[in-house]
Amino acid sequence: MSKANSVIALLLCVLVGELAWSYAQSQNNATLTGQDYADIPQLYAKVGIEKSSGMTPRRTGSLRACPNASRPESP
């Protein structure tokens, strides 16, 4: 492919990306429900507990020890 064709293809990709982004931004359907507001603090608390304990969630939702988490040394 020649240099001119490469430039045209790049510009076309940028144009399509810009159009897709503009369309997505014009869709104003992102409203939070009461359940969303109730879930957010619980999720923040869960993440904080998992990070401080060196545990990471599995896909099933249970916790497992993170192999490279730093653990405090026992006295």
N, CA, C and O of each residue as an XYZ file, in Angstrom:
300
protein
N       0.848     -1.168      0.000
C       0.000      0.000      0.000
C       0.896      1.235      0.000
O       1.884      1.306      0.732
N       0.539      2.182     -0.816
C       1.360      3.382     -0.923
C       1.157      4.288      0.291
O       0.237      4.103      1.087
N       2.034      5.256      0.401
C       1.977      6.177      1.531
C       0.673      6.974      1.519
O       0.088      7.214      2.575
N       0.217      7.380      0.352
C      -1.022      8.160      0.238
C      -2.220      7.320      0.702
O      -3.101      7.825      1.397
N      -2.248      6.048      0.317
C      -3.342      5.177      0.743
C      -3.319      4.966      2.255
O      -4.371      4.879      2.889
N      -2.131      4.886      2.824
C      -2.006      4.715      4.270
C      -2.542      5.936      5.003
O      -3.222      5.807      6.021
N      -2.240      7.107      4.492
C      -2.715      8.346      5.113
C      -4.235      8.428      5.006
O      -4.903      8.806      5.968
N      -4.777      8.083      3.862
C      -6.236      8.112      3.671
C      -6.904      7.113      4.613
O      -7.926      7.431      5.220
N      -6.344      5.917      4.743
C      -6.910      4.908      5.635
C      -6.864      5.383      7.085
O      -7.817      5.173      7.836
N      -5.776      6.016      7.478
C      -5.655      6.530      8.836
C      -6.683      7.622      9.101
O      -7.334      7.619     10.146
N      -6.833      8.545      8.177
C      -7.810      9.620      8.335
C      -9.236      9.076      8.397
O     -10.065      9.582      9.154
N      -9.519      8.044      7.599
C     -10.834      7.427      7.615
C     -11.107      6.769      8.969
O     -12.213      6.871      9.499
N     -10.105      6.100      9.522
C     -10.251      5.480     10.848
C     -10.495      6.536     11.923
O     -11.330      6.343     12.807
N      -9.779      7.635     11.849
C      -9.954      8.712     12.824
C     -11.354      9.301     12.706
O     -11.997      9.580     13.717
N     -11.827      9.490     11.485
C     -13.160     10.047     11.259
C     -14.238      9.115     11.807
O     -15.167      9.569     12.475
N     -14.123      7.834     11.534
C     -15.110      6.875     12.029
C     -15.073      6.830     13.554
O     -16.123      6.772     14.194
N     -13.886      6.856     14.136
C     -13.771      6.876     15.589
C     -14.402      8.112     16.201
O     -15.083      8.022     17.223
N     -14.187      9.250     15.596
C     -14.768     10.501     16.080
C     -16.285     10.464     15.994
O     -16.970     10.905     16.916
N     -16.814      9.942     14.896
C     -18.268      9.849     14.748
C     -18.860      8.906     15.794
O     -19.905      9.206     16.371
N     -18.210      7.776     16.046
C     -18.695      6.820     17.044
C     -18.651      7.444     18.438
O     -19.592      7.284     19.215
N     -17.571      8.150     18.759
C     -17.450      8.785     20.067
C     -18.519      9.858     20.234
O     -19.140      9.951     21.293
N     -18.739     10.667     19.204
C     -19.747     11.725     19.280
C     -21.141     11.144     19.484
O     -21.931     11.676     20.264
N     -21.441     10.066     18.794
C     -22.748      9.424     18.937
C     -22.915      8.872     20.352
O     -23.971      9.039     20.963
N     -21.883      8.219     20.873
C     -21.963      7.646     22.214
C     -22.140      8.739     23.270
O     -22.866      8.540     24.244
N     -21.496      9.872     23.093
C     -21.612     10.956     24.052
C     -22.977     11.629     23.993
O     -23.423     12.207     24.985
N     -23.638     11.564     22.856
C     -24.945     12.207     22.733
C     -26.045     11.388     23.391
O     -27.120     11.918     23.673
N     -25.798     10.106     23.640
C     -26.767      9.247     24.306
C     -26.681      9.492     25.807
O     -25.716      9.074     26.446
N     -27.664     10.155     26.369
C     -27.630     10.522     27.782
C     -28.546      9.591     28.579
O     -29.529     10.040     29.168
N     -28.225      8.300     28.597
C     -29.053      7.322     29.297
C     -28.428      6.889     30.612
O     -28.948      5.982     31.261
N     -27.347      7.498     31.017
C     -26.627      7.063     32.207
C     -27.211      7.720     33.453
O     -26.718      8.749     33.914
N     -28.261      7.119     33.987
C     -28.818      7.599     35.239
C     -28.690      6.487     36.269
O     -28.903      5.316     35.957
N     -28.348      6.851     37.479
C     -28.186      5.876     38.542
C     -29.505      5.696     39.283
O     -30.236      6.657     39.523
N     -29.796      4.450     39.639
C     -31.008      4.154     40.396
C     -30.690      4.220     41.888
O     -29.530      4.360     42.278
N     -31.708      4.121     42.699
C     -31.511      4.092     44.139
C     -30.673      2.896     44.563
O     -29.866      2.994     45.487
N     -30.863      1.765     43.887
C     -30.078      0.567     44.197
C     -28.606      0.798     43.874
O     -27.734      0.327     44.603
N     -28.321      1.514     42.795
C     -26.931      1.834     42.446
C     -26.272      2.648     43.555
O     -25.144      2.366     43.958
N     -26.991      3.663     44.044
C     -26.449      4.499     45.116
C     -26.231      3.687     46.397
O     -25.287      3.952     47.141
N     -27.091      2.706     46.658
C     -26.930      1.860     47.841
C     -25.753      0.903     47.674
O     -25.072      0.594     48.652
N     -25.502      0.428     46.453
C     -24.435     -0.540     46.200
C     -23.041      0.090     46.212
O     -22.073     -0.579     46.572
N     -22.921      1.346     45.832
C     -21.607      1.976     45.690
C     -20.817      1.982     47.001
O     -19.654      1.577     46.982
N     -21.372      2.416     48.136
C     -20.582      2.373     49.377
C     -20.193      0.956     49.782
O     -19.106      0.737     50.318
N     -21.079     -0.007     49.528
C     -20.769     -1.396     49.867
C     -19.605     -1.904     49.029
O     -18.735     -2.610     49.538
N     -19.583     -1.552     47.755
C     -18.493     -1.987     46.890
C     -17.176     -1.332     47.290
O     -16.133     -1.987     47.279
N     -17.208     -0.051     47.642
C     -15.994      0.622     48.097
C     -15.461     -0.040     49.367
O     -14.255     -0.240     49.505
N     -16.352     -0.375     50.285
C     -15.931     -1.023     51.527
C     -15.332     -2.399     51.244
O     -14.333     -2.783     51.852
N     -15.940     -3.134     50.327
C     -15.445     -4.473     49.993
C     -14.053     -4.386     49.378
O     -13.175     -5.175     49.726
N     -13.844     -3.451     48.485
C     -12.535     -3.305     47.843
C     -11.492     -2.905     48.880
O     -10.368     -3.407     48.844
N     -11.837     -2.022     49.790
C     -10.906     -1.603     50.822
C     -10.496     -2.752     51.718
O      -9.323     -2.870     52.074
N     -11.443     -3.601     52.090
C     -11.140     -4.753     52.940
C     -10.238     -5.725     52.200
O      -9.276     -6.236     52.774
N     -10.533     -5.985     50.940
C      -9.746     -6.935     50.162
C      -8.327     -6.430     49.950
O      -7.377     -7.209     50.027
N      -8.172     -5.151     49.688
C      -6.823     -4.607     49.471
C      -6.006     -4.632     50.744
O      -4.821     -4.962     50.712
N      -6.619     -4.287     51.868
C      -5.861     -4.223     53.111
C      -5.536     -5.610     53.654
O      -4.580     -5.758     54.415
N      -6.315     -6.635     53.278
C      -6.068     -7.974     53.801
C      -5.230     -8.827     52.859
O      -4.885     -9.958     53.204
N      -4.897     -8.317     51.686
C      -4.120     -9.099     50.724
C      -4.946    -10.160     50.031
O      -4.397    -11.119     49.488
N      -6.266    -10.001     50.041
C      -7.151    -10.973     49.410
C      -7.669    -10.390     48.100
O      -7.855     -9.179     47.979
N      -7.899    -11.257     47.130
C      -8.466    -10.819     45.862
C      -9.706    -11.649     45.577
O      -9.741    -12.829     45.924
N     -10.733    -11.061     44.947
C     -11.954    -11.824     44.689
C     -11.763    -12.799     43.536
O     -11.086    -12.491     42.555
N     -12.354    -13.958     43.662
C     -12.421    -14.896     42.538
C     -13.640    -14.551     41.723
O     -14.450    -13.719     42.133
N     -13.781    -15.175     40.580
C     -14.962    -14.925     39.754
C     -16.233    -15.406     40.456
O     -17.318    -14.902     40.166
N     -16.121    -16.356     41.360
C     -17.289    -16.855     42.083
C     -17.692    -15.934     43.214
O     -18.757    -16.115     43.805
N     -16.868    -14.955     43.528
C     -17.183    -14.011     44.585
C     -16.498    -14.339     45.900
O     -16.536    -13.536     46.832
N     -15.866    -15.515     45.991
C     -15.165    -15.851     47.228
C     -13.786    -15.217     47.214
O     -13.335    -14.720     46.182
N     -13.118    -15.233     48.357
C     -11.809    -14.605     48.450
C     -10.722    -15.667     48.456
O     -10.929    -16.782     48.933
N      -9.580    -15.314     47.930
C      -8.416    -16.191     47.986
C      -7.208    -15.319     48.269
O      -7.216    -14.121     47.983
N      -6.186    -15.914     48.824
C      -4.983    -15.152     49.143
C      -4.269    -14.752     47.857
O      -4.137    -15.554     46.933
N      -3.822    -13.533     47.811
C      -3.076    -13.040     46.660
C      -1.620    -13.459     46.848
O      -1.026    -13.115     47.870
N      -1.019    -14.189     45.902
C       0.321    -14.722     46.096
C       1.409    -13.671     46.261
O       2.383    -13.931     46.967
N       1.294    -12.507     45.651
C       2.346    -11.519     45.789
C       1.949    -10.365     46.689
O       2.533     -9.285     46.599
N       0.969    -10.570     47.552
C       0.587     -9.502     48.475
C       1.600     -9.445     49.607
O       2.040    -10.478     50.113
N       1.960     -8.253     49.991
C       2.908     -8.133     51.106
C       2.142     -8.334     52.404
O       1.087     -7.736     52.616
N       2.672     -9.160     53.244
C       2.033     -9.456     54.517
C       2.888     -8.886     55.645
O       4.116     -8.905     55.564
N       2.246     -8.382     56.692
C       3.030     -7.865     57.801
C       3.747     -9.013     58.502
O       3.221    -10.120     58.616
N       4.933     -8.731     58.957
C       5.708     -9.771     59.641
C       5.158     -9.965     61.043
O       4.787     -9.011     61.726
N       5.113    -11.255     61.462
C       4.621    -11.532     62.808
C       5.702    -11.218     63.849
O       6.893    -11.413     63.607
N       5.271    -10.742     64.976
C       6.256    -10.376     66.016
C       6.889    -11.588     66.662
O       7.731    -11.445     67.548
